[in-house]
């Protein structure tokens, strides 16, 4: 079935196409390494949070073990570079390895519900973290894997630092973000939202909920590994903390800060998170206390991220009550949309 974009959505298409251009022209206006590093950080961890949001926001699965895919992407990339692979083959090998791991982990975990799913993903991620810590000959343990980023070149151009690294990260982010957006706007994305909203109704409609959740888990692990590969370029190596549970918690915090029902909400959350961490580190000595208080306020009082709130205000202002059955991405309500797709 072909879906025609609404006039309201079409007005934003030029801005959507302009966003990647703005990313690539930033170096023309500033050569400050700190600015490029900040944007690179937001893109990498924004992509990681967006990949996790495929589970949290669109499928209703809260994973505390998403860091395992970030770490497998990072360590796989470094190990393959160390073995003499080129940049692109090493990327593909690392991402493919993470997708295979996601198949295995997902097959074990997506059968479980709510807190049990969260706990098993956390346990498996911590198992990987401990393997990294004790497998010193391969992973370098606490020292991590460093020293091979000089081999990261694309067509003779180094991507391990400076403008080359920034542009490579920006390009990979744009391709990945557009791929995720297309997936979410597809019938598969509508099915994910239907599973999130009413799993029992999905079963009655004939949807294979288990395979749908497993597919979402694998896709999230795939894009999480891409973020991990970009993370190695950002910090010039792979380190055990990439697999630690706090890495997953940071992504969940970014989703809470930005919002889970708008596609770019986690990206905005990653920016807010970096600003909050830098600000509290600079002006207070209690970063964890301040961030914890913010989480409490969001969970107990606000309930939604600022991007979700802004989207709700915009929908209420621009969309009449007749068209209110749309989700935060401007799609028809998930259950109705998925039913419509299945009937086509």
For each residue, the residues with C-beta under 8 A, 3 or more apart:
1: 187 340 341 344
2:
3: 185
4:
5: 9 10 13
6: 9 10 330
7: 10 11
8: 11 12 318 319 330
9: 5 6 12 13 330
10: 5 6 7 13
11: 7 8 14
12: 8 9 15 16
13: 5 9 10 16 17
14: 11 17 18
15: 12 18 19
16: 12 13 19
17: 13 14 20 21
18: 14 15 21 22
19: 15 16 22 23 174
20: 17 23 24 170 174
21: 17 18 24 25
22: 18 19 25 26
23: 19 20 26 39 43 170 173 174
24: 20 21 27 167 170 171
25: 21 22 28 29
26: 22 23 29 30 35 36 39 166
27: 24 30 31 36 163 166 167
28: 25
29: 25 26
30: 26 27 35 36
31: 27
32: 35 36
33: 36 37 162
34: 37 38
35: 26 30 32 38 39
36: 26 27 30 32 33 39 40 162 163 166
37: 33 34 40 41 234
38: 34 35 41 42 274
39: 23 26 35 36 42 43 166 170
40: 36 37 43 44 165 166 169 170 230 234
41: 37 38 44 45 234 270 274
42: 38 39 45 46 267 270 271 274
43: 23 39 40 46 47 169 170 173 230 267
44: 40 41 47 48 169 173 227 230 231 234
45: 41 42 48 49 227 231 250 251 254 270 273 274
46: 42 43 49 50 173 254 266 267 269 270 271
47: 43 44 50 51 173 176 177 223 226 227 230 267
48: 44 45 51 52 66 70 224 227 228 231 251 270
49: 45 46 52 53 251 254 255 258 266 267 269 270
50: 46 47 53 54 177 180 223 263 264 266 267
51: 47 48 54 66 69 180 220 221 222 223 224 226 227
52: 48 49 55 56 63 66 220 224 248 251 252 255 266
53: 49 50 56 57 58 255 260 265 266
54: 50 51 57 58 59 180 184 192 216 219 220 223
55: 52 58 59 61 62 63 66 216 217 220
56: 52 53 59 60 61 62 63 252 255 260
57: 53 54 255 260 261 265 266
58: 53 54 55 184 189 192 193 196 216
59: 54 55 56 192 195 196 212 213 216
60: 56 195 196 197 199
61: 55 56 110 117 213 216 217
62: 55 56 114 117 118 252
63: 52 55 56 66 117 118 121 217 220 248
64: 118 119 121 122 125 245 248 249 252
65: 68 105 120 121 122 123 124 125 126 245 248
66: 48 51 52 55 63 69 70 121 125 220 221 224 247 248 251
67: 70 71 125 129 242 243 244 245 246 247 248 251
68: 65 71 72 101 105 121 124 125 128 243
69: 51 66 72 73 98 101 102 220 221 222 224 225 228
70: 48 66 67 73 74 224 225 227 228 231 242 243 247
71: 67 68 74 75 128 129 132 228 238 240 242 243 247
72: 68 69 75 76 94 97 98 101 128 225 228
73: 69 70 76 77 94 95 98 224 225 226 227 228 229 231 232
74: 70 71 77 78 94 228 229 231 232 238 239 242
75: 71 72 78 79 94 132 139 145 238 242
76: 72 73 79 80 90 93 94 95 97 98 225
77: 73 74 80 81 90 91 93 94 228 229 232 238
78: 74 75 81 82 145 148 232 237 238
79: 75 76 82 83 138 145
80: 76 77 83 85 89 90 93 94
81: 77 78 84 85 87 90 148 149 151 152
82: 78 79 145 148
83: 79 80
84: 81
85: 80 81 89 90 93
86: 89 90
87: 81 90 91 151 152 153 154 159
88: 91 92 154
89: 80 85 86 92 93
90: 76 77 80 81 85 86 87 93 94
91: 77 87 88 94 95 226 229
92: 88 89 95 96
93: 76 77 80 85 89 90 96 97
94: 72 73 74 75 76 77 80 90 91 97 98 225 228 229
95: 73 76 91 92 98 99 222 225 226 229
96: 92 93 99 100
97: 72 76 93 94 100 101 225
98: 69 72 73 76 94 95 101 102 221 222 224 225 228
99: 95 96 102 103 218 221 222 225
100: 96 97 103 104
101: 68 69 72 97 98 104 105 221
102: 69 98 99 105 106 217 218 220 221 222
103: 99 100 106 107 214 218
104: 100 101 107 108
105: 65 68 101 102 108 109 121 124 217 221
106: 102 103 109 110 213 214 217 218 221
107: 103 104 110 214
108: 104 105 111 120 124
109: 105 106 112 117 120 121 124 217
110: 61 106 107 117 210 213 214 217
111: 108 210
112: 109 116 117 120
113: 116 117
114: 62 117 118
115: 118 119
116: 112 113 119 120
117: 61 62 63 109 110 112 113 114 120 121
118: 62 63 64 114 115 121 122
119: 64 115 116 122 123
120: 65 108 109 112 116 117 123 124
121: 63 64 65 66 68 105 109 117 118 124 125
122: 64 65 118 119 125 126 245 248
123: 65 119 120 126 127
124: 65 68 105 108 109 120 121 127 128
125: 64 65 66 67 68 121 122 128 129 243 245 248
126: 65 122 123 129 130 244 245
127: 123 124 130 131
128: 68 71 72 124 125 131 132 243
129: 67 71 125 126 132 133 240 243 244 245
130: 126 127 133 134
131: 127 128 134 135 139
132: 71 75 128 129 135 139 141 240 243
133: 129 130 139 141 142 240
134: 130 131 141
135: 131 132 138 139 141
136: 139 140 141
137:
138: 79 135
139: 75 131 132 133 135 136 144 145 238 240
140: 136 143 144 145 146
141: 132 133 134 135 136 144 240
142: 133 240
143: 140 146
144: 139 140 141 237 238 239 240
145: 75 78 79 82 139 140 148 237 238 239
146: 140 143 149 236 237
147: 150 237
148: 78 81 82 145 151 152
149: 81 146 152 160 161 232 233 236 237
150: 147 158 160
151: 81 87 148
152: 81 87 148 149 158 159 160 233
153: 87 156 157 158 159
154: 87 88 157 159 168
155:
156: 153
157: 153 154 164
158: 150 152 153 161 162 164 165
159: 87 152 153 154 164 165 168 233
160: 149 150 152 164 165 233 236
161: 149 158 164 165 236
162: 33 36 158 165 166
163: 27 36 166 167
164: 157 158 159 160 161 167 168
165: 40 158 159 160 161 162 168 169 233 234
166: 26 27 36 39 40 162 163 169 170
167: 24 27 163 164 170 171
168: 154 159 164 165 171 172 233
169: 40 43 44 165 166 172 173 230 233 234
170: 20 23 24 39 40 43 166 167 173 174
171: 24 167 168 174 175
172: 168 169 175 176 226 229 230
173: 23 43 44 46 47 169 170 176 177 230
174: 19 20 23 170 171 177 178
175: 171 172 178 179
176: 47 172 173 179 180 223 226
177: 47 50 173 174 180 181 264 267
178: 174 175 181 182
179: 175 176 182 183 223
180: 50 51 54 176 177 183 184 223 263
181: 177 178 184 185 263
182: 178 179 185 186
183: 179 180 186 188 189 219
184: 54 58 180 181 189 192 263 329
185: 3 181 182 189 329 331
186: 182 183 189 190
187: 1 190 191 338 341
188: 183 191 192 215
189: 58 183 184 185 186 192 193 331
190: 186 187 193 194 331 332 334 337 338 341
191: 187 188 194 195 202 207 212 338 341
192: 54 58 59 184 188 189 195 196 212 216 334
193: 58 189 190 196 197 327 331 334 337 338
194: 190 191 197 198 201 202 205 207 334 335 337 338
195: 59 60 191 192 199 202 207 209 212 213
196: 58 59 60 192 193 334
197: 60 193 194 201 334 335
198: 194 201 202 335
199: 60 195 202 203 209
200: 203 204
201: 194 197 198 204 205 335
202: 191 194 195 198 199 205 207 209 212 338
203: 199 200 206 207 209
204: 200 201
205: 194 201 202 338 339 342
206: 203 342
207: 191 194 195 202 203 212 338
208: 211 212
209: 195 199 202 203 212 213
210: 110 111 213 214
211: 208 214 215
212: 59 191 192 195 202 207 208 209 215 216
213: 59 61 106 110 195 209 210 216 217
214: 103 106 107 110 210 211 217 218
215: 188 211 212 218 219
216: 54 55 58 59 61 192 212 213 219 220
217: 55 61 63 102 105 106 109 110 213 214 220 221
218: 99 102 103 106 214 215 221 222
219: 54 183 215 216 222 223
220: 51 52 54 55 63 66 69 102 216 217 223 224
221: 51 66 69 98 99 101 102 105 106 217 218 224 225
222: 51 69 95 98 99 102 218 219 225 226
223: 47 50 51 54 176 179 180 219 220 226 227
224: 48 51 52 66 69 70 73 98 220 221 227 228
225: 69 70 72 73 76 94 95 97 98 99 221 222 228 229
226: 47 51 73 91 95 172 176 222 223 229 230
227: 44 45 47 48 51 70 73 223 224 230 231
228: 48 69 70 71 72 73 74 77 94 98 224 225 231 232 242
229: 73 74 77 91 94 95 172 225 226 232 233
230: 40 43 44 47 169 172 173 226 227 233 234
231: 44 45 48 70 73 74 227 228 234 235 242
232: 73 74 77 78 149 228 229 235 236 237 238
233: 149 152 159 160 165 168 169 229 230 236
234: 37 40 41 44 165 169 230 231
235: 231 232 239
236: 146 149 160 161 232 233
237: 78 144 145 146 147 149 232
238: 71 74 75 77 78 139 144 145 232 242
239: 74 144 145 235 242
240: 71 129 132 133 139 141 142 144 243 244
241: 244 246 247
242: 67 70 71 74 75 228 231 238 239 247
243: 67 68 70 71 125 128 129 132 240 247
244: 67 126 129 240 241 247
245: 64 65 67 122 125 126 129 248 249
246: 67 241 249 250
247: 66 67 70 71 241 242 243 244 250 251
248: 52 63 64 65 66 67 122 125 245 251 252
249: 64 245 246 252 253
250: 45 246 247 253 254 273
251: 45 48 49 52 66 67 247 248 254 255 266
252: 52 56 62 64 248 249 255 256
253: 249 250 256 257 269 273 291 295
254: 45 46 49 250 251 257 258 266 269 270 272 273
255: 49 52 53 56 57 251 252 258 259 260 265 266 269 305
256: 252 253 260 269 295 298 299 305
257: 253 254 268 269 272 273 276 294 298 305 306
258: 49 254 255 262 264 265 266 267 268 269 270 272 305 306 307
259: 255 262 265 266 268 269 304 305 306 307 308 309 311 328
260: 53 56 57 255 256 265 266 305 308
261: 57 265 304 308 311 327 328 329
262: 258 259 265 305 307 308 311 328 329
263: 50 180 181 184 329
264: 50 177 258 267 268 307
265: 53 57 255 258 259 260 261 262 268 269 305 307 308
266: 46 49 50 52 53 57 251 254 255 258 259 260 269 270
267: 42 43 46 47 49 50 177 258 264 270 271
268: 257 258 259 264 265 271 272 305 306 307
269: 46 49 253 254 255 256 257 258 259 265 266 272 273 305 307
270: 41 42 45 46 48 49 254 258 266 267 273 274
271: 42 46 267 268 274 275
272: 254 257 258 268 269 275 276 306
273: 45 250 253 254 257 269 270 276 277
274: 38 41 42 45 270 271 277 278
275: 271 272 278 279
276: 257 272 273 279 280 290 291 294
277: 273 274 280 281 287 291
278: 274 275 281 282
279: 275 276 282 283
280: 276 277 283 284 286 287 290 291
281: 277 278 284 287
282: 278 279
283: 279 280
284: 280 281 287 290
285:
286: 280 289 290
287: 277 280 281 284 290 291
288: 291 292
289: 286 292 293
290: 276 280 284 286 287 293 294
291: 253 276 277 280 287 288 294 295
292: 288 289 295 296
293: 289 290 296 297
294: 257 276 290 291 297 298
295: 253 256 291 292 298 299
296: 292 293 299 300
297: 293 294 300 301 302
298: 256 257 294 295 301 302 303 305
299: 256 295 296 302 303
300: 296 297
301: 297 298
302: 297 298 299 305 309
303: 298 299
304: 259 261 308 309 312
305: 255 256 257 258 259 260 262 265 268 269 298 302 308 309
306: 257 258 259 268 272 309 310
307: 258 259 262 264 265 268 269 310 311
308: 259 260 261 262 265 304 305 311 312 328
309: 259 302 304 305 306 312 313
310: 306 307 313 314
311: 259 261 262 307 308 314 315 328
312: 304 308 309 315 316 328
313: 309 310 316 317
314: 310 311 317 318
315: 311 312 318 319 324 326 328
316: 312 313 319
317: 313 314
318: 8 314 315
319: 8 315 316 323 324 326
320: 323 324
321: 324
322:
323: 319 320 326
324: 315 319 320 321
325: 332 333 336
326: 315 319 323 330 331 332 333
327: 193 261 330 331 332 333 334
328: 259 261 262 308 311 312 315
329: 184 185 261 262 263
330: 6 8 9 326 327
331: 185 189 190 193 326 327 334 337
332: 190 325 326 327 336 337 340
333: 325 326 327 336 337
334: 190 192 193 194 196 197 327 331 337 338
335: 194 197 198 201 338 339
336: 325 332 333 339 340
337: 190 193 194 331 332 333 334 340 341
338: 187 190 191 193 194 202 205 207 334 335 341 342
339: 205 335 336 342 343
340: 1 332 336 337 343 344
341: 1 187 190 191 337 338 344
342: 205 206 338 339
343: 339 340
344: 1 340 341
